[in-house]
Amino acid sequence: MRGVTGRATAVQDGEGGGPGSGPEPSAAAAGDGSPRAGQAARPEVFTFGETMVALRGSGPLRLGGTMQVSVAGAESNVAIGLARLGHSVRWAGTVGDDEAGELVLRTLRAEGVEVSGTTVVPGAPTGLLLFEPRLPDVTRVHYYRAGSAGSRLTAGAVEGAFSAAPPRVLHLTGITPALSATARTAADRAVQLARRSGALVCLDVNFRSRLWTAEEAASVLCEWMPFVDILIASEDELPLCLPGGGGRSGGAQETPGFGGAQETPGARGMQETPGAGGASARAGGASAGAGGASAGAGGASARAGGASARAGGASAGAGGASAGPGAAGGDALVADQAGRLLDEGVREVVVKFGAAGATVHTGDGTLHQPAPSVRAVDAVGAGDAFVAGYLSALLDGAGPAGRLERATTTGAFAVASPGDWEGAPTRAELGMLGSPPGTVVR
């Protein structure tokens, strides 16, 4: 194995060093690969996982034709989304000693993501996924990742990348521990390191039923709950984070996009069919973000003891957020599950409701954010874009309403654009979503 030297994009910590202490937006790294003067080595966010080469066709694969080449991975999608919004991000993973691996690293570097913690493994291929559009709103995704370099991630590699510059936020997903036994150990180690260093922990469940069973997922995720500050999950994923959650119903389904995805057996892994939900879809509900989980974070709230303290919920007047009866988060079962997770030690539970938006549950109550309407082009990657937007606003010191608003905005950009991460907005573009049809920006 050999390491990789990447470009740093770190920023100075804000006052107090907390994730919500309101740092200035991070600057892009210098063109020569060195940090700008005054930048600290500590990244705002550290994440890790498998990133694969992505091939996108225009129709049934059996008919052949041309394909567009890119890269994709849940964690690196979030990293790119954060980097475009001006934040310093470090991504670690394992790629093959091949051209596909070079493409992964080149793409992440070009997007301002620091990759010095990455390991190159000879003899193991970089993973591959194929996107096969079948209907205007239905795309099949074929994964070829069995025995891939990404599945060979080790605890030592993650510890080295984390410890070289401990981050302010650790972001991880439920995909990585499902890749292999060594990857699972690596994820466990990252959680331990975050706890030791005081980094905030953000977990996006991202359940993949073709990678592991609900029982296997629950056994790992439940152990993590006492150490998770921000939990991001779709409605049907919440039980996986609670004791006995492995017996949830609908374990063969997952919601990586807008709540319309369903897995079927695929090539050497799984085959997904993310649906965009009609000619137009609401963005942001596909994914969920969270924040306010750490002391000193803008808008963070102290946890009120007991489930009764969370009933009804608080409201906020920003970004169209609302709370109380009638909101998507008012569902009694979901509210009860979120309350139990708060009692387990999670500080903030954000639940994804597809086209209905997303709801955040904290010790102070419940806050719901409707998803803005956009013309759906490609729902794949919208959840990761949402997470990037939420963490971005958290790092800027925004309160829960502001974080939900930015998250639904970045999710909308993803839905309205083809590709996993290609449509992620820059900070200057965030205001474009509300422009009237036909607007020309000159």
Secondary structure, DSSP 8 states (H G I E B T S, - for coil): -EE-----------GGG-TTS---------TTS---TT--S--SEEEE---EEEEE-SS-GGG----EEEEE-HHHHHHHHHHHTT--EEEE-EEESSHHHHHHHHHHHHTT-B-TT-EEETTS---EEEEEEEETTEEEEEEE-TT-GGGG--HHHHHHHHHHS--SEEEEESSGGGT-HHHHHHHHHHHHHHHHHT-EEEEE----TTTS-HHHHHHHHHHHGGG-SEEEEEGGGGGGGSTTGGG-TTTTB--SSSS--BEE--GGG-EE--B--SSEEESSTTS------STT-TT-----SSGGGGSS-----STT-B-STTSGGG-HHHHHHHHHHHHHT-SEEEEE-GGG-EEEEETTEEEEE---EEE-S--TTHHHHHHHHHHHHHHTT--HHHHHHHHHHHHHHHHTSSSSSTT---GGGGGGGG--TT----
